[in-house]
């Protein structure tokens, strides 16, 4: 009886491991027209006709451009993360998505900072600056909360 329980437990652990390794986080290539309309419009507005590769990863969508931009959207097509993987500046139209107080703070305190990544969540925004290697946290209104230097 004890051996049977051990076998059952080991089988369950194997299946759970297999699911997390291969089932969860499955990245499926899709056509850009399979993304939510909001995400499609966002890409056209901010990245134009740059070559796109779109993926569905569980309930999120990810788009990569030939110029090194990566954008992650939620299931409704709302952007969550925008990054230039080559640590070059994001387009000015993307930086303009940040609330005015956040843009003002960066212009005043980090005028030479290169914005290469912006993340948005329910708490606000996180902006990563190249050159200075700084990560800045803002609330949902764009008010400065804190920063962290990566040296």
Secondary structure, DSSP 8 states (H G I E B T S, - for coil): -HHHHHHHHHHHHHHHHHIIIIITT-EEEE-GGGS-HHHHHHHHHHHTT--EEEEEETTEEEEEETTSEEEEE-TTS-EEEEEETT-----HHHHTTS-HHHHHHHHHH-TT-EEEEEEEETTEEEEEEETTTEEEEE-TT--EEEEEE--
